[in-house]
């Protein structure tokens, strides 16, 4: 009943909404250990928008170097490619970042490298990167570091450290929907002085203090970066979820998920025909995602059977990280060219990929047992239904299954 626009007036609903919205900024800052006197929290739609905003605000050119990795989500790769020249540091066969190569690249491009853009944890292998060590290397070379924490934030305690610390994280981003909050909210956290420079990348209502027919005077950060009407309920929900996670304790969540991974992998490694990707023994620096394939069965079919016969929702494909998945699958250059040509022609039936099972703080060993039981049934090829491959989507659907598109087509036909 108290929902209204923020920073827009003196009405009671607006005042209450504004207080809660501002409080959300403060709670989010504290969640990552950010000093609110030196850093700001910018509310956006998601991590993708946060990184795009940041890359845009840097004022990069193709003469500038951004050092990233082969294990990035597209959202932490393509925005940097748009403006700068990106150097991709490679990964080992098990998916770990080649740290020596990262250190050497930072040294090599000292003075030219403006940003080191890296994920805090992989959304495929779950590997956690040593972001503070890499931050120190970046700062020693005169660069800043930006961390995509979308996969890290729900699973591990984050402390960006004081701004003058050599291992301080300059910029960090994450999304609400990865944190058990609703879709439609993401955050970008960074130094206030950075956002005081230049002009906002998006302008309009809320970003200005004074406008005349000849000029516009921008608000102070973060307001100058939050153009238009924000997602107030989403921001408040994110702050509430953060409070709940902090009550549980991020260290307790990490310990719980590590034990679940140990329990799950002890069983997974015993199933013949299951191919596992990423670390298989030490899970202390791995968040709760498990990537796998079943030998002889397409990843899309595996995921579809899990959903339609087991009631378990798993993701399959390349998880918006094509280069990383292809590297883990050992796809050759020639194979990559072939797959690319097929997919661009509208046929995704041979698209390479994996299946991913994800763990949250609410999961338990019983959930793992259910997952393992269904996987063992699929490995034995005890598939109950008949599935049809849709080449355009590269997806398997059970025979007789009505998609939303087919239902709409039938509805329109009946109306005509």
C-alpha positions as CSV (number, residue, x, y, z in Angstrom):
1,X,0.0,0.0,0.0
2,X,3.0,2.3,0.4
3,X,4.4,1.9,-3.1
4,X,5.2,5.1,-5.0
5,X,7.9,6.9,-7.0
6,X,11.1,7.7,-5.2
7,X,12.8,11.0,-4.8
8,X,9.8,12.6,-6.5
9,X,7.8,14.4,-3.9
10,X,6.6,14.8,-0.3
11,X,3.6,12.4,-0.4
12,X,3.7,9.8,2.4
13,X,3.9,6.9,0.0
14,X,6.8,8.5,-1.9
15,X,8.6,9.3,1.4
16,X,8.2,5.7,2.7
17,X,9.3,4.2,-0.7
18,X,12.3,6.6,-0.9
19,X,13.5,5.6,2.6
20,X,13.3,1.9,1.8
21,X,15.0,2.4,-1.6
22,X,17.8,4.4,0.0
23,X,18.1,1.8,2.8
24,X,18.5,-0.9,0.1
25,X,21.5,0.9,-1.3
26,X,23.1,1.0,2.2
27,X,22.4,-2.7,2.9
28,X,23.8,-3.8,-0.4
29,X,27.0,-1.7,0.1
30,X,27.5,-3.3,3.6
31,X,26.9,-6.8,2.1
32,X,30.2,-6.5,0.0
33,X,32.1,-4.4,2.6
34,X,31.9,-1.2,0.6
35,X,32.6,2.1,2.5
36,X,29.5,4.2,1.7
37,X,31.5,7.4,2.0
38,X,33.8,6.4,-0.9
39,X,31.6,4.0,-2.9
40,X,28.2,4.0,-4.4
41,X,25.6,1.4,-5.3
42,X,23.9,1.9,-8.7
43,X,20.6,0.0,-9.2
44,X,20.2,-1.4,-12.7
45,X,18.2,-4.2,-14.3
46,X,20.8,-7.0,-14.1
47,X,24.5,-7.8,-14.2
48,X,24.6,-7.4,-17.9
49,X,23.3,-3.8,-17.8
50,X,25.7,-3.1,-14.9
51,X,28.8,-4.2,-16.9
52,X,27.6,-2.4,-20.1
53,X,27.1,0.8,-18.0
54,X,30.6,0.4,-16.6
55,X,32.3,-0.3,-19.9
56,X,30.5,2.7,-21.4
57,X,31.5,5.0,-18.6
58,X,35.2,4.2,-18.9
59,X,35.6,6.1,-22.2
60,X,37.7,3.3,-23.7
61,X,39.1,3.1,-27.3
62,X,40.5,0.3,-29.3
63,X,44.0,1.5,-28.3
64,X,43.1,0.5,-24.7
65,X,43.6,-3.0,-23.4
66,X,41.1,-4.9,-21.2
67,X,42.5,-8.2,-19.8
68,X,39.8,-10.8,-19.4
69,X,39.6,-14.6,-19.4
70,X,38.4,-17.5,-21.5
71,X,36.0,-18.4,-18.7
72,X,33.8,-15.4,-18.8
73,X,30.1,-15.1,-19.3
74,X,29.3,-13.2,-22.5
75,X,28.1,-10.3,-20.3
76,X,31.6,-9.8,-18.9
77,X,33.2,-10.1,-22.4
78,X,31.2,-8.5,-25.1
79,X,30.6,-5.1,-23.4
80,X,34.4,-4.7,-23.1
81,X,35.0,-5.9,-26.7
82,X,32.6,-3.2,-27.9
83,X,35.0,-0.4,-26.8
84,X,38.5,-1.8,-26.2
85,X,40.9,-4.5,-27.3
86,X,40.3,-7.5,-25.1
87,X,43.1,-10.0,-24.2
88,X,41.6,-13.4,-23.2
89,X,43.7,-15.3,-20.7
90,X,43.4,-19.1,-21.1
91,X,42.3,-21.9,-18.8
92,X,43.6,-25.3,-17.9
93,X,41.9,-28.5,-19.0
94,X,39.9,-28.6,-15.8
95,X,38.7,-25.1,-16.3
96,X,41.0,-23.3,-13.8
97,X,42.4,-20.0,-14.9
98,X,46.1,-19.9,-16.0
99,X,47.2,-17.6,-13.2
100,X,50.8,-17.3,-14.5
101,X,49.4,-16.3,-17.9
102,X,47.2,-13.7,-16.2
103,X,50.1,-12.2,-14.2
104,X,52.3,-12.1,-17.3
105,X,49.6,-10.4,-19.4
106,X,49.1,-7.7,-16.8
107,X,52.8,-7.1,-16.7
108,X,53.1,-7.1,-20.5
109,X,50.3,-4.5,-20.9
110,X,51.4,-2.3,-18.0
111,X,50.3,1.3,-18.8
112,X,48.0,0.2,-21.7
113,X,45.7,-2.1,-19.6
114,X,42.9,0.0,-18.2
115,X,40.8,-2.8,-16.7
116,X,41.1,-6.4,-15.6
117,X,37.6,-7.9,-16.0
118,X,37.1,-11.3,-14.4
119,X,34.3,-13.3,-12.8
120,X,34.3,-14.1,-9.1
121,X,33.0,-17.6,-9.8
122,X,32.3,-19.5,-13.0
123,X,28.7,-20.2,-13.8
124,X,29.7,-23.5,-15.4
125,X,32.5,-25.1,-13.3
126,X,31.8,-23.1,-10.2
127,X,35.6,-22.3,-9.9
128,X,36.2,-19.3,-7.6
129,X,39.0,-17.0,-8.9
130,X,41.6,-15.4,-6.6
131,X,40.2,-12.0,-7.2
132,X,42.1,-10.2,-4.5
133,X,45.5,-11.5,-5.8
134,X,44.6,-10.5,-9.3
135,X,43.4,-7.1,-8.0
136,X,46.9,-6.5,-6.5
137,X,48.6,-7.4,-9.8
138,X,46.2,-5.0,-11.6
139,X,46.9,-2.1,-9.3
140,X,50.6,-2.7,-9.5
141,X,50.3,-2.2,-13.2
142,X,48.2,0.9,-12.9
143,X,44.9,-0.8,-13.9
144,X,41.6,-1.3,-12.2
145,X,39.7,-4.5,-11.6
146,X,36.1,-5.3,-12.3
147,X,34.5,-8.4,-10.8
148,X,31.4,-10.1,-12.2
149,X,30.0,-11.6,-9.0
150,X,26.7,-12.8,-10.3
151,X,27.7,-16.4,-9.5
152,X,29.7,-15.6,-6.5
153,X,27.5,-13.4,-4.4
154,X,24.8,-16.0,-3.4
155,X,27.4,-18.5,-2.3
156,X,30.4,-16.7,-0.7
157,X,31.1,-13.9,1.6
158,X,32.4,-10.8,-0.3
159,X,34.6,-8.1,1.1
160,X,35.9,-5.6,-1.5
161,X,38.3,-4.2,1.2
162,X,39.1,-0.5,1.8
163,X,39.6,1.6,-1.3
164,X,43.3,2.2,-0.4
165,X,44.0,-1.5,0.1
166,X,46.3,-3.0,-2.6
167,X,43.8,-5.8,-3.1
168,X,40.7,-3.7,-3.2
169,X,38.0,-4.6,-5.7
170,X,37.3,-1.4,-7.6
171,X,34.0,-2.5,-9.3
172,X,31.7,-5.4,-8.6
173,X,28.4,-6.4,-10.1
174,X,25.7,-9.0,-9.3
175,X,22.0,-9.7,-10.0
176,X,19.0,-10.1,-7.6
177,X,17.6,-13.2,-9.4
178,X,20.8,-15.2,-8.5
179,X,20.3,-14.2,-4.9
180,X,16.8,-15.7,-4.5
181,X,15.2,-12.3,-5.2
182,X,12.9,-11.3,-8.1
183,X,14.1,-10.7,-11.7
184,X,14.7,-7.2,-12.8
185,X,17.3,-5.8,-10.4
186,X,21.1,-5.8,-10.6
187,X,23.7,-3.6,-8.9
188,X,26.9,-1.9,-9.9
189,X,29.2,-0.9,-7.0
190,X,32.2,1.3,-7.5
191,X,34.1,4.4,-6.3
192,X,32.0,7.6,-6.1
193,X,34.9,9.6,-7.7
194,X,34.7,7.5,-10.8
195,X,31.0,8.2,-11.4
196,X,31.5,11.9,-10.6
197,X,33.5,12.2,-13.8
198,X,32.0,12.7,-17.3
199,X,28.4,12.4,-18.2
200,X,25.9,9.6,-17.3
201,X,25.5,7.0,-20.1
202,X,21.7,7.3,-19.8
203,X,19.9,10.6,-19.3
204,X,16.4,11.7,-18.4
205,X,14.3,12.0,-15.3
206,X,16.1,11.6,-11.9
207,X,19.7,12.3,-13.1
208,X,19.6,16.1,-13.1
209,X,19.5,18.8,-10.4
210,X,18.7,21.7,-12.8
211,X,17.8,21.8,-16.5
212,X,17.4,24.9,-18.7
213,X,16.9,25.1,-22.4
214,X,20.6,25.5,-22.8
215,X,22.2,23.2,-20.2
216,X,21.7,20.4,-17.7
217,X,23.4,20.0,-14.4
218,X,23.8,16.4,-13.2
219,X,22.9,15.0,-9.8
220,X,25.4,13.5,-7.5
221,X,26.1,9.7,-7.8
222,X,24.3,7.3,-7.6
223,X,21.3,9.4,-8.7
224,X,22.9,10.6,-11.9
225,X,23.4,6.9,-12.9
226,X,19.8,5.8,-12.2
227,X,17.7,7.4,-14.9
228,X,14.0,6.9,-14.9
229,X,11.7,5.2,-12.5
230,X,13.6,2.4,-10.7
231,X,12.4,-1.0,-9.7
232,X,11.7,-0.1,-6.1
233,X,10.0,-3.3,-5.0
234,X,12.9,-5.3,-6.6
235,X,15.5,-3.3,-4.8
236,X,13.8,-3.7,-1.5
237,X,13.3,-7.4,-2.1
238,X,17.1,-7.8,-2.8
239,X,17.9,-5.9,0.4
240,X,15.6,-8.2,2.4
241,X,17.1,-11.4,0.9
242,X,20.6,-10.1,1.7
243,X,19.5,-9.6,5.3
244,X,18.2,-13.2,5.4
245,X,21.4,-14.6,3.9
246,X,23.5,-12.6,6.4
247,X,21.3,-14.1,9.2
248,X,22.1,-17.6,8.0
249,X,25.8,-16.6,7.5
250,X,27.6,-16.7,4.3
251,X,30.4,-18.8,5.8
252,X,27.7,-21.3,6.9
253,X,26.2,-21.3,3.4
254,X,29.6,-22.0,1.9
255,X,30.3,-24.9,4.3
256,X,26.8,-26.4,3.6
257,X,27.2,-26.2,-0.2
258,X,30.8,-27.6,0.0
259,X,29.5,-30.7,1.9
260,X,26.7,-31.1,-0.6
261,X,29.2,-31.0,-3.5
262,X,31.4,-33.6,-1.8
263,X,28.3,-35.8,-1.3
264,X,27.2,-35.4,-4.9
265,X,30.5,-35.9,-6.6
266,X,31.2,-39.1,-4.5
267,X,28.1,-40.5,-6.2
268,X,28.6,-38.9,-9.6
269,X,32.1,-40.3,-10.1
270,X,30.7,-43.8,-9.6
271,X,28.2,-43.6,-12.5
272,X,29.6,-45.1,-15.7
273,X,29.1,-42.9,-18.8
274,X,28.8,-39.6,-16.9
275,X,31.4,-37.1,-18.0
276,X,32.2,-34.4,-15.4
277,X,33.8,-31.0,-16.0
278,X,35.7,-28.8,-13.6
279,X,37.3,-29.7,-10.2
280,X,36.6,-33.2,-9.0
281,X,38.2,-33.3,-5.6
282,X,38.7,-30.0,-3.8
283,X,35.5,-28.1,-3.6
284,X,36.5,-25.4,-1.1
285,X,37.0,-22.9,-4.0
286,X,34.0,-24.0,-6.0
287,X,30.4,-22.8,-5.7
288,X,27.4,-25.2,-6.1
289,X,27.2,-25.9,-9.8
290,X,27.9,-29.2,-11.4
291,X,28.5,-29.5,-15.2
292,X,28.3,-32.9,-16.9
293,X,27.3,-34.9,-20.0
294,X,26.0,-38.4,-20.5
295,X,28.0,-40.4,-23.0
296,X,26.0,-41.1,-26.1
297,X,23.0,-38.9,-25.2
298,X,22.6,-35.3,-26.4
299,X,22.8,-32.8,-23.6
300,X,19.5,-31.3,-24.7
301,X,17.7,-34.7,-24.4
302,X,19.2,-35.3,-21.0
303,X,17.9,-32.0,-19.7
304,X,14.5,-32.6,-21.3
305,X,14.1,-36.0,-19.7
306,X,15.1,-34.6,-16.3
307,X,12.4,-32.0,-16.6
308,X,9.5,-34.0,-18.2
309,X,10.1,-37.3,-16.4
310,X,11.9,-36.4,-13.2
311,X,10.4,-32.9,-12.5
312,X,14.0,-31.5,-12.1
313,X,14.9,-28.3,-13.9
314,X,18.4,-28.3,-15.3
315,X,20.1,-25.9,-17.7
316,X,21.8,-27.2,-20.8
317,X,23.8,-25.7,-23.7
318,X,26.7,-23.3,-23.5
319,X,25.3,-21.2,-20.6
320,X,26.2,-17.8,-22.3
321,X,29.9,-18.7,-22.2
322,X,30.5,-20.3,-25.6
323,X,34.4,-20.1,-25.6
324,X,34.7,-21.6,-22.1
325,X,32.4,-24.5,-22.9
326,X,34.1,-25.3,-26.2
327,X,37.5,-25.2,-24.4
328,X,36.2,-27.7,-21.8
329,X,34.7,-29.9,-24.5
330,X,38.0,-29.7,-26.4
331,X,36.3,-28.5,-29.6
332,X,38.8,-28.0,-32.4
333,X,39.0,-24.9,-34.6
334,X,37.6,-26.9,-37.5
335,X,34.7,-28.2,-35.4
336,X,34.0,-24.7,-34.1
337,X,33.7,-23.4,-37.6
338,X,31.4,-26.2,-38.6
339,X,29.1,-25.7,-35.6
340,X,29.1,-22.0,-36.1
341,X,28.1,-22.4,-39.8
342,X,25.3,-24.8,-38.8
343,X,23.9,-22.6,-36.1
344,X,24.0,-19.4,-38.2
345,X,22.0,-21.3,-40.9
346,X,19.3,-21.9,-38.3
347,X,20.1,-25.5,-37.3
348,X,21.1,-25.9,-33.7
349,X,20.7,-29.7,-33.6
350,X,24.4,-30.3,-33.3
351,X,25.2,-27.4,-30.9
352,X,27.8,-28.5,-28.4
353,X,27.0,-28.2,-24.8
354,X,26.7,-29.6,-21.3
355,X,24.1,-30.1,-18.6
356,X,24.3,-28.1,-15.4
357,X,22.8,-28.8,-12.0
358,X,22.9,-26.0,-9.5
359,X,22.8,-26.1,-5.7
360,X,21.4,-23.5,-3.4
361,X,21.5,-23.0,0.4
362,X,18.1,-24.7,0.6
363,X,19.2,-28.0,-1.0
364,X,19.9,-31.1,1.0
365,X,21.2,-34.6,0.6
366,X,17.8,-35.9,-0.2
367,X,17.7,-33.6,-3.2
368,X,21.0,-34.9,-4.3
369,X,19.8,-38.5,-4.0
370,X,16.7,-37.7,-6.2
371,X,19.0,-36.1,-8.8
372,X,21.4,-39.0,-8.8
373,X,18.6,-41.5,-9.1
374,X,17.1,-39.8,-12.2
375,X,20.6,-39.5,-13.7
376,X,21.3,-43.2,-13.2
377,X,17.9,-44.0,-14.9
378,X,18.9,-41.9,-17.9
379,X,22.3,-43.5,-18.2
380,X,20.6,-46.9,-18.3
381,X,18.5,-45.4,-21.1
382,X,15.3,-46.1,-19.3
383,X,13.6,-43.1,-20.9
384,X,9.8,-43.4,-20.8
385,X,8.7,-40.9,-23.4
386,X,9.4,-40.3,-27.1
387,X,11.2,-37.1,-27.8
388,X,11.4,-35.0,-30.9
389,X,14.3,-32.8,-31.8
390,X,13.5,-29.2,-32.8
391,X,16.4,-28.3,-35.1
392,X,15.8,-24.6,-34.9
393,X,16.0,-24.4,-31.1
394,X,18.3,-27.5,-30.7
395,X,15.8,-28.7,-28.1
396,X,14.1,-32.0,-27.5
397,X,10.4,-31.9,-26.6
398,X,8.2,-34.9,-25.7
399,X,5.9,-36.1,-28.5
400,X,2.5,-34.5,-28.3
401,X,3.8,-31.7,-26.1
402,X,2.1,-28.4,-26.9
403,X,4.4,-25.4,-26.9
404,X,3.1,-21.9,-26.3
405,X,3.6,-21.1,-30.0
406,X,1.5,-24.1,-31.1
407,X,-1.3,-23.2,-28.6
408,X,-1.3,-19.6,-29.8
409,X,-1.5,-20.7,-33.5
410,X,-4.4,-23.0,-32.7
411,X,-6.2,-20.3,-30.8
412,X,-5.8,-17.8,-33.7
413,X,-7.0,-20.5,-36.1
414,X,-10.1,-21.1,-34.0
415,X,-10.8,-17.3,-33.9
416,X,-10.5,-16.9,-37.7
